[in-house]
Amino acid sequence: MMTFHVASVCAATLRSATVITSNTVRLSDLFADLEPGEDRVIGPAPAPGASIHVGGGQLIAIADQFGVDWIDQSPSALATITRAGRLLDKEFFVEFVRRSLSDGGTDPLSVDLVDFHPLMVAPDDPKPVTMSDVSWDQRSGRFSATIYRTHPTGDVTQDSFMLTGTVHAAQRVLVFARALSADTVLSSSDVRVDDAYVGRLSDGVMTNAGGIEGMTLMHNVVAGQPVLDRDLHRSVVMHKGNPILIAFTVPGIHLAATGRALEDGGDGQYVHALNVGSGMIVTGRVTSASEIQVDSRSTAVPSNSNALRLLTASARPNTRAESSFR
């Protein structure tokens, strides 16, 4: 009687549910309170995230095979062993593609996957998948690659799949700073530079904010939209050769001189003009059809005889306007 009592106290007990992280199943995953030295590997573990169910008959056979004294042996007993797993979802694959294609660089990539398969992998696997057969057309953004499990399960339907989508590299792009309506005359404050634009771009993207001064929108735009040359047009208000007023203003001083436009210009655009009195060529911003405002930081340069001759020739059809101006 005493011997039976000691054996009952020391006998193993069944674990009805166990979560493991190893790729093998041990005897201790089925039975608790084993005798020292009894534990050992008894078979392969299920795939990460999967479970196996061990029925009473199999449990009895395992206990007999390994000499386990098991309390309450019963054919109706059941033990479930689940292997822990980590789900690789769409967010994981987006970041995986981004890291793989940037090759350690800092330039951001925009990744949009249209086909992917969530994978369950071991939670402690530092490199659960690899990527090969990469095809990336950087102009169109079309991308495809084959994803492989680093540790195959043996199931060909789960160990690899094709990943497809679009990937765009970041670019430095001039974009609209806010929503604007058609026929808006633009200034530099209406745009900004996006140093990491990752959207798809077409030809004709503008990169110089100063180049949009005085240009007019041909249609409505939204904030963050790239500025394209086909979105804009410039209405010429000042014509080459026309007589103009050259204004120069600094705090406390306002000067004006008679001049001639050396090139066509739209409202807000910077143009060259000849100061008729001094013979110097200046640069100014068009403020009306007949006036420019000289930038105080600009430097006047001497004109030469060729420049004057060309200016005179281009101005001859406008003698009436010149007389009226004077």
Beta strands, then each sheet from edge to edge (+ up, - down):
strand 1: 13-14
strand 2: 17-20
strand 3: 24-26
strand 4: 31-32
strand 5: 41-44
strand 6: 51-55
strand 7: 78-83
strand 8: 86-88
strand 9: 109-115
strand 10: 119-121
strand 11: 129-136
strand 12: 142-149
strand 13: 160-169
strand 14: 171-176
strand 15: 191-197
strand 16: 216-217
strand 17: 232-233
strand 18: 236-238
strand 19: 243-250
strand 20: 253-261
strand 21: 265-266
strand 22: 270-275
strand 23: 280-288
strand 24: 291-294
strand 25: 301-302
sheet 1: 1+ 4-
sheet 2: 2+ 7+ 6-
sheet 3: 3+ 5-
sheet 4: 8+ 10-
sheet 5: 9+ 13- 12+ 11-
sheet 6: 14+ 15-
sheet 7: 16+ 17-
sheet 8: 18+ 21-
sheet 9: 25+ 23- 22+ 20- 19+ 24+
end
